[in-house]
């Protein structure tokens, strides 16, 4: 299974559309981790026949139920048996560290934590109380004005491979 992971597009869908075009026909799932959910609408046909899952970011929270009431703040999915906890990260104060988000992922029984909000790509491990290790992955910001990036999560035979892709210009 191949998953494209985006976050923080901030009404700048150009790079996200480029990534979707590049991977068209090879992706099983697209996850957007918030702050730019409206940008998914501009992708149009590029998302046909692809499952899409989203969470609200702090930018979407501003409008609350009016626009994004049906979009959760977080969720857990289990593609190919791998439990993944998805959140934007602002409610877990990820700019100050990953412990709260990793603990939430561990409580949910997840192996992988996907989060955004910091705009910085990250791929590492966080130890939780009790010694459980959580794989934490931030795709970075796919929007303009940052070193733009997105993530790829590949799941095969119960294993998880994560990687970042970067754009030359932003």
DSSP file (Angstrom, degrees, kcal/mol; ACC not computed):
  #  RESIDUE AA STRUCTURE BP1 BP2  ACC     N-H-->O    O-->H-N    N-H-->O    O-->H-N    TCO  KAPPA ALPHA  PHI   PSI    X-CA   Y-CA   Z-CA
    1    1 A X              0   0    0      0, 0.0   154,-2.6     0, 0.0     2,-0.5   0.000 360.0 360.0 360.0 136.1    0.0    0.0    0.0
    2    2 A X  E     -A  154   0A   0    152,-0.2    26,-2.5    24,-0.1    27,-1.5  -0.965 360.0-172.7-117.8 127.3    1.3    3.5   -0.9
    3    3 A X  E     -Ab 153  29A   0    150,-2.8   150,-2.7    -2,-0.5     2,-0.5  -0.973  13.4-151.5-121.8 127.5    0.1    6.5    1.0
    4    4 A X  E     -Ab 152  30A   0     25,-2.3    27,-2.8    -2,-0.4     2,-0.5  -0.849  16.6-159.7 -93.1 134.4    0.8   10.2    0.1
    5    5 A X  E     +Ab 151  31A   0    146,-2.9   146,-2.9    -2,-0.5     2,-0.3  -0.968  12.9 176.1-122.4 122.9    0.8   12.4    3.2
    6    6 A X  E     + b   0  32A   0     25,-3.0    27,-3.0    -2,-0.5     2,-0.3  -0.860   2.1 171.2-119.9 154.7    0.4   16.2    2.9
    7    7 A X        +     0   0    0    142,-0.3   135,-2.3    -2,-0.3   136,-0.4  -0.978  55.9  15.7-155.3 155.1    0.1   18.9    5.5
    8    8 A X        +     0   0    0     26,-2.5   135,-1.3    -2,-0.3    28,-0.2   0.877  56.0 156.3  53.1  52.6    0.0   22.7    5.7
    9    9 A X    >   -     0   0    0     26,-0.6     3,-1.4    25,-0.3   135,-0.5   0.734  31.0-160.7 -79.0 -22.4   -0.7   23.5    2.1
   10   10 A X  T 3   -     0   0    0     25,-2.5    26,-0.2     1,-0.3   134,-0.1   0.847  66.8 -50.0  48.1  51.1   -2.1   26.9    3.3
   11   11 A X  T 3  S+     0   0    0      1,-0.1     2,-0.3   132,-0.1    -1,-0.3   0.773 116.9 110.2  60.3  29.0   -4.1   27.6    0.1
   12   12 A X    <   +     0   0    0     -3,-1.4     3,-0.5     1,-0.1     4,-0.4  -0.698  34.4 163.8-128.2  78.1   -1.1   27.0   -2.1
   13   13 A X     >  +     0   0    0     -2,-0.3     4,-2.8     1,-0.2     5,-0.3   0.498  44.5 100.2 -79.6  -2.4   -2.1   23.7   -3.9
   14   14 A X  H  > S+     0   0    0      1,-0.2     4,-2.0     2,-0.2    -1,-0.2   0.902  87.1  39.7 -52.6 -51.7    0.6   23.9   -6.6
   15   15 A X  H  > S+     0   0    0     -3,-0.5     4,-2.5   127,-0.3    -1,-0.2   0.883 114.5  53.2 -69.2 -37.7    3.1   21.5   -5.1
   16   16 A X  H  > S+     0   0    0     -4,-0.4     4,-2.6   126,-0.2    -1,-0.2   0.919 109.8  48.6 -62.6 -42.6    0.4   19.1   -3.8
   17   17 A X  H  X S+     0   0    0     -4,-2.8     4,-2.3     2,-0.2    -1,-0.2   0.887 110.1  52.3 -64.2 -39.0   -1.1   18.9   -7.4
   18   18 A X  H  X S+     0   0    0     -4,-2.0     4,-2.3    -5,-0.3    -2,-0.2   0.915 111.0  47.1 -62.6 -42.7    2.4   18.3   -8.8
   19   19 A X  H  X S+     0   0    0     -4,-2.5     4,-2.0     2,-0.2    -2,-0.2   0.915 111.7  49.9 -66.4 -42.7    2.9   15.4   -6.3
   20   20 A X  H  < S+     0   0    0     -4,-2.6     4,-0.4     1,-0.2    -1,-0.2   0.887 111.5  49.8 -62.5 -38.2   -0.5   13.9   -7.1
   21   21 A X  H >< S+     0   0    0     -4,-2.3     3,-0.8     1,-0.2    -2,-0.2   0.917 110.0  50.5 -65.2 -43.5    0.2   14.1  -10.8
   22   22 A X  H 3< S+     0   0    0     -4,-2.3    -2,-0.2     1,-0.2    -1,-0.2   0.877 119.1  36.3 -62.0 -38.9    3.6   12.4  -10.4
   23   23 A X  T >< S+     0   0    0     -4,-2.0     3,-2.4    -5,-0.1     4,-0.4   0.305  83.6 143.4 -99.7   8.2    2.2    9.5   -8.3
   24   24 A X  T <  S+     0   0    0     -3,-0.8    -3,-0.1    -4,-0.4    23,-0.1  -0.213  72.5  14.4 -55.2 133.0   -1.1    9.2  -10.2
   25   25 A X  T 3  S+     0   0    0     21,-0.2    -1,-0.3     2,-0.2    -4,-0.1   0.350 117.1  72.3  85.4  -6.2   -2.2    5.6  -10.6
   26   26 A X  S <  S+     0   0    0     -3,-2.4     2,-0.4     0, 0.0    -2,-0.2   0.357  76.5  90.8-118.3   2.8    0.2    4.3   -7.9
   27   27 A X        -     0   0    0     -4,-0.4    -2,-0.2     1,-0.1   -24,-0.2  -0.847  43.2-177.4-109.6 136.1   -1.4    5.7   -4.8
   28   28 A X  S    S+     0   0    0    -26,-2.5    23,-1.4    -2,-0.4     2,-0.3   0.732  74.2  16.3 -95.8 -29.2   -3.9    3.9   -2.6
   29   29 A X  E     -bc   3  51A   0    -27,-1.5   -25,-2.3    21,-0.2     2,-0.4  -0.999  56.3-157.3-150.0 140.6   -4.6    6.6    0.0
   30   30 A X  E     -bc   4  52A   0     21,-2.5    23,-2.5    -2,-0.3     2,-0.5  -0.988  13.3-168.8-117.9 129.5   -4.1   10.3    0.4
   31   31 A X  E     -bc   5  53A   0    -27,-2.8   -25,-3.0    -2,-0.4     2,-0.5  -0.977   5.3-166.5-118.2 128.8   -4.0   11.8    3.8
   32   32 A X  E     -bc   6  54A   0     21,-2.1    23,-1.6    -2,-0.5   -25,-0.2  -0.975   8.1-157.8-113.1 123.9   -4.1   15.6    4.4
   33   33 A X        -     0   0    0    -27,-3.0    83,-0.2    -2,-0.5   -26,-0.1   0.082  49.8 -91.4 -93.5  22.7   -3.1   16.5    8.0
   34   34 A X  S    S+     0   0    0    -28,-0.1   -26,-2.5    23,-0.1   -25,-0.3  -0.105  88.4  90.6  99.7 170.0   -4.8   19.9    8.0
   35   35 A X  S    S+     0   0    0    -27,-0.2   -25,-2.5   -28,-0.2   -26,-0.6   0.984 104.4  35.5  59.7  66.3   -4.3   23.6    7.3
   36   36 A X    >   +     0   0    0    -27,-0.2     3,-1.9   -28,-0.2     4,-0.4   0.483  63.8 143.3 139.4  23.9   -5.3   23.6    3.7
   37   37 A X  T >  S+     0   0    0      1,-0.3     3,-1.6     2,-0.2     4,-0.4   0.839  72.0  63.8 -59.3 -32.6   -8.1   21.1    3.4
   38   38 A X  T >> S+     0   0    0      1,-0.3     3,-1.0     2,-0.2     4,-0.5   0.755  88.5  71.0 -61.4 -22.9   -9.8   23.3    0.8
   39   39 A X  H X> S+     0   0    0     -3,-1.9     3,-0.7     1,-0.2     4,-0.6   0.766  83.7  69.2 -65.7 -24.7   -6.8   22.7   -1.4
   40   40 A X  H X> S+     0   0    0     -3,-1.6     3,-1.1    -4,-0.4     4,-0.6   0.844  89.9  62.7 -62.1 -32.0   -7.9   19.1   -2.0
   41   41 A X  H X4 S+     0   0    0     -3,-1.0     3,-0.8    -4,-0.4    -1,-0.2   0.840  97.0  57.2 -62.3 -32.2  -10.9   20.4   -4.0
   42   42 A X  H << S+     0   0    0     -3,-0.7    -1,-0.3    -4,-0.5    -2,-0.2   0.693  93.1  68.9 -73.2 -17.1   -8.5   21.9   -6.5
   43   43 A X  H X< S+     0   0    0     -3,-1.1     3,-2.4    -4,-0.6    -1,-0.2   0.766  73.2 157.9 -73.5 -24.3   -6.9   18.5   -7.1
   44   44 A X  G X<  +     0   0    0     -3,-0.8     3,-2.0    -4,-0.6    -1,-0.2  -0.072  65.5  16.7  45.5-118.2  -10.2   17.3   -8.8
   45   45 A X  G >  S+     0   0    0      1,-0.3     3,-1.5     2,-0.2    -1,-0.3   0.684 113.2  75.1 -62.6 -20.5   -9.6   14.4  -11.1
   46   46 A X  G <  S+     0   0    0     -3,-2.4    -1,-0.3     1,-0.3   -21,-0.2   0.717  97.1  49.3 -65.9 -17.9   -6.2   13.6   -9.5
   47   47 A X  G X  S+     0   0    0     -3,-2.0     3,-1.6    -4,-0.2    -1,-0.3   0.376  81.0 123.6-101.8   3.1   -8.1   12.2   -6.5
   48   48 A X  T <  S+     0   0    0     -3,-1.5     3,-0.1     1,-0.3    -3,-0.0  -0.425  82.7   9.4 -64.0 138.5  -10.5   10.0   -8.5
   49   49 A X  T 3  S+     0   0    0      1,-0.2     2,-0.4    -2,-0.1    -1,-0.3   0.679 107.7 109.1  64.8  20.4  -10.3    6.3   -7.5
   50   50 A X  S <  S-     0   0    0     -3,-1.6    -1,-0.2   -20,-0.0   -21,-0.2  -0.994  70.5-124.6-126.0 131.3   -8.1    7.2   -4.5
   51   51 A X  E     -c   29   0A   0    -23,-1.4   -21,-2.5    -2,-0.4     2,-0.4  -0.494  28.2-159.5 -69.3 142.3   -9.3    7.1   -0.9
   52   52 A X  E     -c   30   0A   0    -23,-0.2     2,-0.4    -2,-0.2   -21,-0.2  -0.991  12.2-178.7-128.8 133.6   -8.8   10.4    0.9
   53   53 A X  E     +c   31   0A   0    -23,-2.5   -21,-2.1    -2,-0.4     2,-0.3  -0.991   9.5 179.7-131.2 140.6   -8.7   11.0    4.7
   54   54 A X  E     -c   32   0A   0     -2,-0.4    18,-0.4   -23,-0.2     2,-0.3  -0.953  17.2-159.1-140.3 155.8   -8.3   14.3    6.4
   55   55 A X        -     0   0    0    -23,-1.6     2,-0.3    -2,-0.3    18,-0.2  -0.936  33.3-105.2-126.3 156.6   -8.1   16.0    9.8
   56   56 A X        -     0   0    0     16,-2.3    32,-0.4    -2,-0.3     2,-0.2  -0.607  31.9-155.2 -78.8 138.6   -8.7   19.6   10.8
   57   57 A X     >  -     0   0    0     -2,-0.3     4,-2.0    31,-0.1     3,-0.1  -0.457  39.1 -91.9 -97.7-179.6   -5.8   21.8   11.5
   58   58 A X  H  > S+     0   0    0      1,-0.2     4,-0.8     2,-0.2   -24,-0.1   0.811 127.3  58.6 -64.8 -27.8   -5.8   24.9   13.6
   59   59 A X  H  4 S+     0   0    0      1,-0.2     4,-0.4     2,-0.2     3,-0.4   0.899 109.3  42.4 -66.6 -41.1   -6.5   26.9   10.4
   60   60 A X  H >> S+     0   0    0      1,-0.2     3,-1.1     2,-0.2     4,-0.7   0.814 104.5  66.0 -72.6 -30.4   -9.7   24.9    9.8
   61   61 A X  H >< S+     0   0    0     -4,-2.0     3,-0.5     1,-0.3    -1,-0.2   0.788  87.1  71.1 -61.8 -26.7  -10.6   25.1   13.5
   62   62 A X  T 3< S+     0   0    0     -4,-0.8    -1,-0.3    -3,-0.4    -2,-0.2   0.876 104.7  38.6 -57.5 -38.6  -11.0   28.8   13.1
   63   63 A X  T X4 S-     0   0    0     -3,-1.1     3,-1.3    -4,-0.4     4,-0.4   0.544  95.7-176.6 -90.8  -8.3  -14.2   28.3   11.1
   64   64 A X  T XX  -     0   0    0     -4,-0.7     4,-2.0    -3,-0.5     3,-0.9  -0.069  60.3 -10.7  52.7-142.2  -15.3   25.4   13.3
   65   65 A X  H 3> S+     0   0    0      1,-0.2     4,-0.9     3,-0.2    -1,-0.2   0.684 120.0  80.6 -66.4 -18.9  -18.4   23.5   12.4
   66   66 A X  H <4 S+     0   0    0     -3,-1.3    -1,-0.2     1,-0.2    -2,-0.2   0.911 118.2   1.0 -57.0 -45.5  -19.4   26.0    9.8
   67   67 A X  H <4 S+     0   0    0     -3,-0.9    -2,-0.2    -4,-0.4     3,-0.2   0.735 144.1  29.3-111.9 -34.0  -17.1   24.6    7.2
   68   68 A X  H >< S+     0   0    0     -4,-2.0     3,-1.8    -8,-0.3    -3,-0.2   0.034  71.5 125.3-123.7  25.7  -15.3   21.6    8.6
   69   69 A X  T 3< S+     0   0    0     -4,-0.9    -1,-0.1     1,-0.3    -4,-0.1   0.774  77.5  50.9 -59.4 -28.8  -17.7   20.2   11.2
   70   70 A X  T 3  S+     0   0    0     -3,-0.2     2,-0.5    -5,-0.2    -1,-0.3   0.462  91.9  90.0 -89.6  -0.4  -17.7   16.7    9.6
   71   71 A X  S <  S-     0   0    0     -3,-1.8   -16,-0.1   -16,-0.0   -15,-0.1  -0.848  76.0-132.1 -98.1 126.4  -13.8   16.5    9.6
   72   72 A X        -     0   0    0     -2,-0.5   -16,-2.3   -18,-0.4     3,-0.1  -0.281   9.1-131.4 -75.0 161.3  -12.3   15.0   12.7
   73   73 A X  S    S-     0   0    0      1,-0.3    15,-0.8   -18,-0.2     2,-0.3   0.734  90.7  -5.8 -77.4 -25.5   -9.5   16.5   14.8
   74   74 A X  E     -E   87   0B   0     13,-0.2     2,-0.3   -20,-0.1    -1,-0.3  -0.977  65.6-179.6-160.8 161.1   -7.8   13.0   14.7
   75   75 A X  E     -E   86   0B   0     11,-1.8    11,-3.1    -2,-0.3     2,-0.4  -0.979  21.5-130.2-159.8 165.0   -8.4    9.5   13.7
   76   76 A X  E     -E   85   0B   0     -2,-0.3     2,-0.3     9,-0.2     9,-0.2  -0.985  24.4-179.8-121.0 132.2   -6.9    6.0   13.6
   77   77 A X  E     -E   84   0B   0      7,-2.1     7,-3.1    -2,-0.4     2,-0.1  -0.885  18.2-153.3-125.3 161.5   -6.7    3.9   10.5
   78   78 A X  E >   -E   83   0B   0     -2,-0.3     3,-1.6     5,-0.2     2,-0.3  -0.486  15.9-178.8-134.3  64.7   -5.3    0.4    9.9
   79   79 A X  E >  S-E   82   0B   0      3,-0.5     3,-2.1     1,-0.3    -2,-0.1  -0.491  80.5  -8.1 -67.7 130.8   -4.2    0.0    6.3
   80   80 A X  T 3  S-     0   0    0      1,-0.3    -1,-0.3    -2,-0.3    78,-0.2   0.805 131.7 -58.8  51.0  33.3   -2.9   -3.5    5.8
   81   81 A X  T <  S+     0   0    0     -3,-1.6     2,-0.6     1,-0.2    -1,-0.3   0.467 105.9 124.4  82.3   2.3   -3.0   -4.1    9.5
   82   82 A X  E <   -E   79   0B   0     -3,-2.1    -3,-0.5    77,-0.1     2,-0.4  -0.867  57.4-136.8 -98.2 119.8   -0.7   -1.2   10.5
   83   83 A X  E     -E   78   0B   0     -2,-0.6    28,-2.6    26,-0.2    29,-1.7  -0.633  23.4-172.9 -81.2 126.8   -2.4    1.2   13.0
   84   84 A X  E     -Ef  77 112B   0     -7,-3.1    -7,-2.1    -2,-0.4     2,-0.6  -0.981  14.4-153.0-124.3 125.5   -1.7    4.8   12.2
   85   85 A X  E     -Ef  76 113B   0     27,-2.9    29,-3.0    -2,-0.4     2,-0.4  -0.879  17.8-165.7 -97.1 122.6   -2.7    7.8   14.4
   86   86 A X  E     +Ef  75 114B   0    -11,-3.1   -11,-1.8    -2,-0.6     2,-0.3  -0.929  20.8 142.4-115.8 131.5   -3.3   10.9   12.4
   87   87 A X  E     -E   74   0B   0     27,-2.1    29,-0.4    -2,-0.4   -13,-0.2  -0.974  53.9-121.2-155.1 162.6   -3.6   14.5   13.8
   88   88 A X        -     0   0    0    -15,-0.8    28,-2.1   -32,-0.4    -1,-0.1   0.917  46.9-134.4 -73.3 -43.0   -2.6   18.0   12.9
   89   89 A X  S > >S+     0   0    0     26,-0.2     5,-1.6    28,-0.1     3,-1.2   0.133  75.7 106.6 115.9 -20.7   -0.6   18.3   16.1
   90   90 A X  G > 5S+     0   0    0      1,-0.3     3,-1.3     2,-0.2     5,-0.1   0.858  80.2  54.6 -62.4 -34.9   -1.5   21.7   17.4
   91   91 A X  G 3 5S+     0   0    0      1,-0.3    -1,-0.3   -18,-0.1   -18,-0.0   0.676 110.5  47.6 -72.2 -15.4   -3.7   20.2   20.2
   92   92 A X  G < 5S-     0   0    0     -3,-1.2     9,-0.4     8,-0.0     8,-0.4   0.227 110.5-122.1-107.6  11.1   -0.7   18.1   21.3
   93   93 A X  T X 5 +     0   0    0     -3,-1.3     3,-2.1    -4,-0.1     4,-0.2   0.880  44.4 171.0  53.6  46.5    1.7   21.1   21.3
   94   94 A X  G > < +     0   0    0     -5,-1.6     3,-0.8     1,-0.3    -1,-0.1   0.681  68.0  70.1 -65.5 -17.3    4.1   19.4   18.8
   95   95 A X  G 3  S+     0   0    0      1,-0.2    -1,-0.3    -6,-0.2     3,-0.1   0.690 104.1  44.0 -71.0 -15.0    6.1   22.6   18.3
   96   96 A X  G <  S-     0   0    0     -3,-2.1    -1,-0.2     1,-0.5     2,-0.2   0.356 133.5 -55.2-106.7   2.7    7.3   22.0   21.9
   97   97 A X    <   -     0   0    0     -3,-0.8    -1,-0.5    -4,-0.2     4,-0.2  -0.681  44.3-103.2 138.4 167.0    8.0   18.3   21.5
   98   98 A X  S  > S+     0   0    0     -2,-0.2     4,-2.9     1,-0.1     5,-0.3   0.387  83.1 101.6-104.8   2.2    6.3   15.0   20.5
   99   99 A X  H  > S+     0   0    0      1,-0.2     4,-2.3     2,-0.2     5,-0.2   0.903  84.3  45.5 -60.5 -44.9    5.6   13.4   23.9
  100  100 A X  H  > S+     0   0    0     -8,-0.4     4,-2.0     2,-0.2    -1,-0.2   0.920 116.6  45.0 -65.6 -43.3    1.9   14.3   24.1
  101  101 A X  H  > S+     0   0    0     -9,-0.4     4,-2.2    -4,-0.2    -2,-0.2   0.906 113.6  50.0 -66.9 -41.2    1.1   13.3   20.5
  102  102 A X  H  X S+     0   0    0     -4,-2.9     4,-2.5     1,-0.2    -2,-0.2   0.890 109.7  51.3 -65.1 -39.1    3.2   10.0   20.8
  103  103 A X  H  X S+     0   0    0     -4,-2.3     4,-2.6    -5,-0.3    -1,-0.2   0.891 109.3  50.6 -64.9 -39.2    1.3    9.2   24.1
  104  104 A X  H  X S+     0   0    0     -4,-2.0     4,-1.6     2,-0.2    -2,-0.2   0.914 111.2  48.8 -63.2 -42.0   -2.0    9.7   22.3
  105  105 A X  H  <>S+     0   0    0     -4,-2.2     5,-2.7     2,-0.2     4,-0.2   0.914 111.5  49.3 -63.0 -42.9   -0.9    7.4   19.5
  106  106 A X  H ><5S+     0   0    0     -4,-2.5     3,-1.6     1,-0.2    -2,-0.2   0.911 108.4  52.7 -63.7 -42.5    0.3    4.8   22.0
  107  107 A X  H 3<5S+     0   0    0     -4,-2.6    -1,-0.2     1,-0.3    -2,-0.2   0.842 108.0  52.5 -61.0 -32.5   -3.1    5.0   23.9
  108  108 A X  T 3<5S-     0   0    0     -4,-1.6    -1,-0.3    -5,-0.2    -2,-0.2   0.465 118.4-114.8 -81.9  -1.3   -4.8    4.4   20.5
  109  109 A X  T < 5 +     0   0    0     -3,-1.6   -26,-0.2    -4,-0.2    -3,-0.2   0.711  63.0 155.1  76.6  20.6   -2.6    1.3   19.9
  110  110 A X      < -     0   0    0     -5,-2.7    -1,-0.2    -6,-0.2   -26,-0.2  -0.447  39.8-164.4 -84.1 154.6   -0.9    2.9   16.9
  111  111 A X  S    S+     0   0    0    -28,-2.6    24,-2.1     1,-0.2     2,-0.4   0.658  80.0  44.1-100.4 -27.8    2.5    2.1   15.6
  112  112 A X  E     -fg  84 135B   0    -29,-1.7   -27,-2.9    22,-0.2     2,-0.5  -0.974  65.1-157.2-127.3 133.5    2.9    5.2   13.5
  113  113 A X  E     -fg  85 136B   0     22,-3.2    24,-2.8    -2,-0.4     2,-0.5  -0.951   8.4-167.7-107.9 121.9    2.0    8.8   14.3
  114  114 A X  E     +fg  86 137B   0    -29,-3.0   -27,-2.1    -2,-0.5     2,-0.3  -0.953  21.9 155.0-108.3 128.1    1.4   11.2   11.4
  115  115 A X  E     - g   0 138B   0     22,-1.9    24,-0.5    -2,-0.5    25,-0.3  -0.955  20.0-178.7-147.6 163.4    1.3   14.9   12.3
  116  116 A X        +     0   0    0    -28,-2.1     2,-1.3   -29,-0.4     4,-0.1  -0.154  43.3 101.0-128.6-135.3    1.8   18.3   10.8
  117  117 A X  S    S+     0   0    0    -83,-0.2   -28,-0.1     1,-0.2   -29,-0.1  -0.160  77.5  72.3  78.1 -38.5    1.7   21.9   12.2
  118  118 A X  S    S-     0   0    0     -2,-1.3    -1,-0.2     2,-0.2     3,-0.1   0.723  87.4-140.8 -81.0 -19.6    5.4   22.5   12.6
  119  119 A X        +     0   0    0      1,-0.2    22,-1.1    21,-0.1     2,-0.5   0.403  67.4 114.2  71.6   0.0    6.0   22.8    8.8
  120  120 A X  S    S-     0   0    0     20,-0.2    20,-0.4    -4,-0.1    -1,-0.2  -0.880  71.7-121.8-104.3 125.4    9.3   20.9    9.4
  121  121 A X        +     0   0    0     -2,-0.5     2,-0.3    18,-0.2    18,-0.2  -0.376  38.5 177.8 -60.6 140.9    9.8   17.4    7.9
  122  122 A X  E     +H  138   0B   0     16,-2.2    16,-2.6     2,-0.0     2,-0.3  -0.995  21.1 173.7-149.0 141.8   10.5   14.8   10.6
  123  123 A X  E     +H  137   0B   0     -2,-0.3     2,-0.3    14,-0.2    14,-0.2  -0.825  39.1 101.6-149.1 105.8   11.0   11.1   10.7
  124  124 A X  E     -H  136   0B   0     12,-2.4    12,-2.9    -2,-0.3     2,-0.4  -0.871  60.3 -84.7-163.9-166.1   12.0    9.6   14.1
  125  125 A X  E     -H  135   0B   0     -2,-0.3     2,-0.4    10,-0.2    10,-0.2  -0.926  23.4-162.1-125.4 145.3   11.0    7.7   17.2
  126  126 A X  E     -H  134   0B   0      8,-2.4     8,-2.7    -2,-0.4     2,-0.4  -0.995  15.2-139.0-129.1 127.6    9.5    8.8   20.4
  127  127 A X  E     -H  133   0B   0     -2,-0.4     6,-0.2     6,-0.2     2,-0.2  -0.728  20.1-158.3 -87.8 132.8    9.6    6.7   23.6
  128  128 A X    >   -     0   0    0      4,-3.2     3,-2.2    -2,-0.4     4,-0.1  -0.613  37.0 -74.3-102.3 163.7    6.4    6.7   25.6
  129  129 A X  T 3  S+     0   0    0      1,-0.3     3,-0.4    -2,-0.2    -1,-0.1  -0.335 124.4  35.6 -54.2 138.2    5.9    6.0   29.3
  130  130 A X  T 3  S-     0   0    0      1,-0.2    -1,-0.3    -3,-0.1    -3,-0.0   0.360 127.9 -85.9  91.7  -4.9    6.1    2.2   29.8
  131  131 A X  S <  S+     0   0    0     -3,-2.2    -1,-0.2     1,-0.3    -2,-0.2   0.400  77.4 150.3  90.3  -2.9    8.8    2.0   27.1
  132  132 A X        -     0   0    0     -3,-0.4    -4,-3.2    -4,-0.1     2,-0.5  -0.448  37.6-141.9 -66.2 134.5    6.6    1.8   24.0
  133  133 A X  E     - H   0 127B   0     -6,-0.2     2,-0.5    -2,-0.2    -6,-0.2  -0.852  13.0-162.2-100.0 131.1    8.3    3.3   20.9
  134  134 A X  E     - H   0 126B   0     -8,-2.7    -8,-2.4    -2,-0.5     2,-0.6  -0.950  17.1-133.7-113.8 129.8    6.2    5.2   18.4
  135  135 A X  E     -gH 112 125B   0    -24,-2.1   -22,-3.2    -2,-0.5     2,-0.4  -0.736  27.8-161.9 -78.9 119.9    7.4    6.0   14.9
  136  136 A X  E     -gH 113 124B   0    -12,-2.9   -12,-2.4    -2,-0.6     2,-0.4  -0.897  11.0-179.9-111.5 134.6    6.6    9.7   14.4
  137  137 A X  E     -gH 114 123B   0    -24,-2.8   -22,-1.9    -2,-0.4     2,-0.5  -0.987  12.3-176.4-140.7 125.9    6.4   11.2   10.9
  138  138 A X  E     -gH 115 122B   0    -16,-2.6   -16,-2.2    -2,-0.4   -22,-0.2  -0.989  15.6-155.3-117.8 123.7    5.7   14.8    9.7
  139  139 A X        -     0   0    0    -24,-0.5   -18,-0.2    -2,-0.5    26,-0.2   0.629  37.8-133.1 -73.1 -10.4    5.6   15.3    6.0
  140  140 A X        -     0   0    0    -20,-0.4     2,-0.5   -25,-0.3   -20,-0.2  -0.414  44.4 -40.7  84.5-169.7    6.5   19.0    6.4
  141  141 A X        -     0   0    0    -22,-1.1     8,-2.1     6,-0.3  -133,-0.2  -0.832  40.4-170.6 -97.9 125.5    4.6   21.8    4.6
  142  142 A X        +     0   0    0   -135,-2.3  -127,-0.3    -2,-0.5  -126,-0.2   0.530  62.5  97.0 -87.4  -6.8    3.6   21.2    1.0
  143  143 A X  S >  S-     0   0    0   -135,-1.3     3,-0.6  -136,-0.4     2,-0.1  -0.154  84.1 -91.3 -75.7 173.6    2.6   24.9    0.7
  144  144 A X  T 3  S+     0   0    0   -135,-0.5    -1,-0.1     1,-0.2     3,-0.1  -0.478 100.9  49.6 -83.1 157.1    4.6   27.7   -0.7
  145  145 A X  T 3  S+     0   0    0     25,-2.2     2,-0.3     1,-0.4    -1,-0.2   0.405 101.2  68.9  96.5  -1.9    6.9   29.8    1.5
  146  146 A X  S <  S-     0   0    0     -3,-0.6     2,-1.9    24,-0.2    -1,-0.4  -0.839 108.6 -78.7-131.8 169.1    8.7   26.9    3.2
  147  147 A X        -     0   0    0     -2,-0.3    -6,-0.3   -28,-0.1    -4,-0.1  -0.604  68.7-134.3 -66.9  91.5   11.1   24.3    2.0
  148  148 A X        +     0   0    0     -2,-1.9    19,-2.0    -6,-0.1     2,-0.3  -0.166  40.7 151.5 -61.5 138.4    8.1   22.5    0.5
  149  149 A X  E     - D   0 166A   0     -8,-2.1  -142,-0.3    17,-0.2     2,-0.3  -0.969  24.1-165.0-156.4 167.0    7.8   18.7    1.1
  150  150 A X  E     - D   0 165A   0     15,-1.7    15,-2.3    -2,-0.3     2,-0.3  -0.915  22.4-115.5-147.8 173.6    5.4   15.8    1.4
  151  151 A X  E     -AD   5 164A   0   -146,-2.9  -146,-2.9    -2,-0.3     2,-0.4  -0.828   9.2-155.7-120.0 155.8    5.6   12.3    2.7
  152  152 A X  E     -AD   4 163A   0     11,-2.7    11,-2.0    -2,-0.3     2,-0.5  -0.998   8.6-169.3-125.7 129.1    5.2    8.8    1.3
  153  153 A X  E     -AD   3 162A   0   -150,-2.7  -150,-2.8    -2,-0.4     2,-0.5  -0.981   5.5-170.3-116.7 124.2    4.3    5.9    3.6
  154  154 A X  E     -AD   2 161A   0      7,-3.0     7,-2.7    -2,-0.5     2,-0.5  -0.963   1.7-166.2-117.6 130.6    4.6    2.4    2.1
  155  155 A X  E     + D   0 160A   0   -154,-2.6     2,-0.3    -2,-0.5     5,-0.2  -0.964  17.9 155.8-119.2 125.8    3.3   -0.6    3.9
  156  156 A X  E >   - D   0 159A   0      3,-1.8     3,-2.4    -2,-0.5    -2,-0.0  -0.971  67.5  -7.1-150.2 132.8    4.2   -4.1    2.9
  157  157 A X  T 3  S-     0   0    0     -2,-0.3     3,-0.1     1,-0.3   -77,-0.0   0.830 127.8 -55.1  53.2  37.2    4.2   -7.4    4.8
  158  158 A X  T 3  S+     0   0    0      1,-0.3    -1,-0.3   -78,-0.2     2,-0.2   0.409 114.2 117.1  79.8  -3.0    3.4   -5.5    8.1
  159  159 A X  E <   -D  156   0A   0     -3,-2.4    -3,-1.8   -77,-0.0     2,-0.4  -0.661  54.1-144.0 -98.8 155.8    6.4   -3.2    7.7
  160  160 A X  E     -D  155   0A   0     -2,-0.2     2,-0.5    -5,-0.2    -5,-0.2  -0.972  11.7-173.0-123.1 128.9    6.4    0.5    7.3
  161  161 A X  E     -D  154   0A   0     -7,-2.7    -7,-3.0    -2,-0.4     2,-0.4  -0.988   9.6-170.7-120.0 124.7    8.7    2.6    5.1
  162  162 A X  E     +D  153   0A   0     -2,-0.5     2,-0.3    -9,-0.2    -9,-0.2  -0.890  10.0 165.1-115.8 145.8    8.5    6.4    5.3
  163  163 A X  E     -D  152   0A   0    -11,-2.0   -11,-2.7    -2,-0.4     2,-0.3  -0.990  25.8-130.9-154.4 157.5   10.2    8.9    3.1
  164  164 A X  E     -D  151   0A   0     -2,-0.3     2,-0.4   -13,-0.2   -13,-0.2  -0.819  10.4-157.4-107.5 149.3   10.1   12.6    2.3
  165  165 A X  E     -D  150   0A   0    -15,-2.3   -15,-1.7    -2,-0.3     2,-0.3  -0.993  14.0-158.5-123.1 136.8   10.0   14.3   -1.1
  166  166 A X  E     -D  149   0A   0     -2,-0.4     2,-0.4   -17,-0.2   -17,-0.2  -0.850  11.4-132.1-117.6 150.0   11.2   17.8   -1.5
  167  167 A X        -     0   0    0    -19,-2.0   -19,-0.1    -2,-0.3  -152,-0.0  -0.799  12.5-138.3 -99.1 142.3   10.5   20.5   -4.2
  168  168 A X  S    S+     0   0    0     -2,-0.4     2,-0.3     1,-0.1    -1,-0.1   0.860  88.1  37.9 -67.2 -36.9   13.4   22.4   -5.7
  169  169 A X              0   0    0      1,-0.1    -1,-0.1    -3,-0.0   -21,-0.0  -0.897 360.0 360.0-120.1 146.8   11.5   25.7   -5.6
  170  170 A X              0   0    0     -2,-0.3   -25,-2.2   -26,-0.1   -24,-0.2   0.327 360.0 360.0-147.0 360.0    9.1   27.2   -3.0
